[in-house]
Amino acid sequence: MGGCKDLCLFLINQVSFKLGIIGFGNIAKAIVNPLLEKKFINPEQIYCIVKSNKSFDDIRNSYPYKINVILANSIDSKLVWDAPIKILSVKPQQLEELIELPSNKNKKDTIVSVLAGVSLKKLERKFPNHNCVRTVTNIPILLGKGLTGITWGSSVDEDKKIFIKKIFEKSSKIYELPEDYLDIFLSLTASAPAIIALIVDSLSDGGLSGGLNKKLSEELVIEMIFGTILLLKESNIGTTELKNMVTSPGGTTISALNILEKRSFKSALIEAIIAARNKSKEFS
Ligand SMILES: NC(=O)c1ccc[n+]([C@@H]2O[C@H](COP(=O)([O-])OP(=O)(O)OC[C@H]3O[C@@H](n4cnc5c(N)ncnc54)[C@H](OP(=O)(O)O)[C@@H]3O)[C@@H](O)[C@H]2O)c1
């Protein structure tokens, strides 16, 4: 840990050290904000590219940190491509229009992609002058509570791996995985928040049907999920035991569970996760 801290400090403290960001939208900001808040890096060490004048002006005038912002296709974009580590955070459909600018260093720089469903092979074809890293992260990174799966492409230096993990650790918990697992990781962590949102909405509609107003119903559902998840996470109670604890013979809970069983709730969830995994595989 000490060695890593020293190494990260060493990298960052080099006057010339730059972190490049290609595409500075929602996800890139969620990754970069905690680095700046926690003073892991200085604003002037960040060089980002955006496409539109509007985003350029917004970042210049309203982003709380004075980072360097550059318009795509301007001559200054070379400053971003010069960075030894670049986070790639455009939409997958915007990837095609990017043009790699190779640096004149004798060592390859590294591109860290957060693009959903874009394989390492595709990244390495697109950026032949870079070592590539594929990550999958999820929306709770907005609150520093994300999960990030990382697959390293070939030839990424150990010191860069440590540094990249440090970047994502500021907003998420890291899992280093073979690429084959990234599609199911994406399905479970990046797509499933939509399933949870649907469950919250549906259960609170249940409350609404029972006569509560929607706002109170939703509040109760969110607090209930939060408490239940904490119990599962922080006690030794497992899912089956918890289910048994709240299900008494002939009682209310078994009446509810029987309906879900009749409507194939469990197999619908399993199929949903596998469908998202398959779609991600198809994209990549
Ligand atoms: N949503 C999720 O749950 C989630 C989770 C993890 C990862 N992701 C991935 O995160 C990536 C970014 O998503 P996002 O929601 O942050 O998108 P976003 O807010 O639309 O940001 C995209 C950024 O890319 C810039 N851009 C577009 N074309 C460009 C070009 N040719 N050169 C340089 N910059 C360009 C855009 O600039 P302008 O604003 O000027 O157009 C914008 O700053 C996606 O690939 C997505 O798959 C999403």
The ligand as an SDF file (V2000), in Angstrom:
LIG
                    3D

 48 52  0  0  0  0  0  0  0  0999 V2000
  -24.8500    5.1880  -18.1910 N   0  0  0  0  0  0  0  0  0  0  0  0
  -24.2430    4.2340  -17.5210 C   0  0  0  0  0  0  0  0  0  0  0  0
  -24.7880    3.5390  -16.6450 O   0  0  0  0  0  0  0  0  0  0  0  0
  -22.8160    3.9820  -17.8390 C   0  0  0  0  0  0  0  0  0  0  0  0
  -22.0560    3.3610  -16.8740 C   0  0  0  0  0  0  0  0  0  0  0  0
  -20.7400    3.1310  -17.1600 C   0  0  0  0  0  0  0  0  0  0  0  0
  -20.1870    3.4910  -18.3780 C   0  0  0  0  0  0  0  0  0  0  0  0
  -20.9500    4.0730  -19.3110 N   0  0  0  0  0  0  0  0  0  0  0  0
  -20.2960    4.4440  -20.5720 C   0  0  0  0  0  0  0  0  0  0  0  0
  -19.7890    5.7570  -20.3960 O   0  0  0  0  0  0  0  0  0  0  0  0
  -19.5980    6.3540  -21.6770 C   0  0  0  0  0  0  0  0  0  0  0  0
  -19.9520    7.8160  -21.5900 C   0  0  0  0  0  0  0  0  0  0  0  0
  -21.3040    7.9490  -21.2260 O   0  0  0  0  0  0  0  0  0  0  0  0
  -21.8570    9.3560  -20.7080 P   0  0  0  0  0  0  0  0  0  0  0  0
  -23.1990    9.0760  -20.1660 O   0  0  0  0  0  0  0  0  0  0  0  0
  -20.8440   10.0250  -19.8490 O   0  0  0  0  0  0  0  0  0  0  0  0
  -21.9790   10.1340  -22.1150 O   0  0  0  0  0  0  0  0  0  0  0  0
  -22.0700   11.7060  -22.3500 P   0  0  0  0  0  0  0  0  0  0  0  0
  -22.5000   12.4060  -21.1000 O   0  0  0  0  0  0  0  0  0  0  0  0
  -22.8720   11.8890  -23.5880 O   0  0  0  0  0  0  0  0  0  0  0  0
  -20.5750   12.1330  -22.6420 O   0  0  0  0  0  0  0  0  0  0  0  0
  -19.9300   11.8700  -23.8590 C   0  0  0  0  0  0  0  0  0  0  0  0
  -18.8120   12.8650  -24.0030 C   0  0  0  0  0  0  0  0  0  0  0  0
  -18.0860   12.5700  -25.1900 O   0  0  0  0  0  0  0  0  0  0  0  0
  -17.8530   13.7870  -25.9020 C   0  0  0  0  0  0  0  0  0  0  0  0
  -17.6430   13.5120  -27.3360 N   0  0  0  0  0  0  0  0  0  0  0  0
  -18.5460   13.1690  -28.2620 C   0  0  0  0  0  0  0  0  0  0  0  0
  -17.9510   13.0030  -29.4700 N   0  0  0  0  0  0  0  0  0  0  0  0
  -16.6290   13.2700  -29.2620 C   0  0  0  0  0  0  0  0  0  0  0  0
  -15.4780   13.2940  -30.0990 C   0  0  0  0  0  0  0  0  0  0  0  0
  -15.5520   13.0080  -31.4120 N   0  0  0  0  0  0  0  0  0  0  0  0
  -14.2990   13.6160  -29.5650 N   0  0  0  0  0  0  0  0  0  0  0  0
  -14.1880   13.8970  -28.2470 C   0  0  0  0  0  0  0  0  0  0  0  0
  -15.2370   13.9160  -27.4020 N   0  0  0  0  0  0  0  0  0  0  0  0
  -16.4460   13.5920  -27.9060 C   0  0  0  0  0  0  0  0  0  0  0  0
  -19.1040   14.5870  -25.6350 C   0  0  0  0  0  0  0  0  0  0  0  0
  -18.8980   15.9550  -25.9320 O   0  0  0  0  0  0  0  0  0  0  0  0
  -20.1880   16.9090  -26.1960 P   0  0  0  0  0  0  0  0  0  0  0  0
  -20.9230   16.9730  -24.8940 O   0  0  0  0  0  0  0  0  0  0  0  0
  -19.5690   18.1690  -26.5930 O   0  0  0  0  0  0  0  0  0  0  0  0
  -20.9910   16.2350  -27.2740 O   0  0  0  0  0  0  0  0  0  0  0  0
  -19.2610   14.3160  -24.1260 C   0  0  0  0  0  0  0  0  0  0  0  0
  -18.3900   15.1350  -23.3960 O   0  0  0  0  0  0  0  0  0  0  0  0
  -20.4790    5.5570  -22.6450 C   0  0  0  0  0  0  0  0  0  0  0  0
  -19.6400    4.9020  -23.5620 O   0  0  0  0  0  0  0  0  0  0  0  0
  -21.1920    4.5270  -21.7830 C   0  0  0  0  0  0  0  0  0  0  0  0
  -21.2820    3.2740  -22.4330 O   0  0  0  0  0  0  0  0  0  0  0  0
  -22.2440    4.3800  -19.0430 C   0  0  0  0  0  0  0  0  0  0  0  0
  1  2  1  0
  2  3  2  0
  2  4  1  0
  4  5  1  0
  4 48  2  0
  5  6  2  0
  6  7  1  0
  7  8  2  0
  8  9  1  0
  8 48  1  0
  9 10  1  0
  9 46  1  0
 10 11  1  0
 11 12  1  0
 11 44  1  0
 12 13  1  0
 13 14  1  0
 14 15  2  0
 14 16  1  0
 14 17  1  0
 17 18  1  0
 18 19  2  0
 18 20  1  0
 18 21  1  0
 21 22  1  0
 22 23  1  0
 23 24  1  0
 23 42  1  0
 24 25  1  0
 25 26  1  0
 25 36  1  0
 26 27  1  0
 26 35  1  0
 27 28  2  0
 28 29  1  0
 29 30  1  0
 29 35  2  0
 30 31  1  0
 30 32  2  0
 32 33  1  0
 33 34  2  0
 34 35  1  0
 36 37  1  0
 36 42  1  0
 37 38  1  0
 38 39  2  0
 38 40  1  0
 38 41  1  0
 42 43  1  0
 44 45  1  0
 44 46  1  0
 46 47  1  0
M  CHG  2   8   1  16  -1
M  END
$$$$
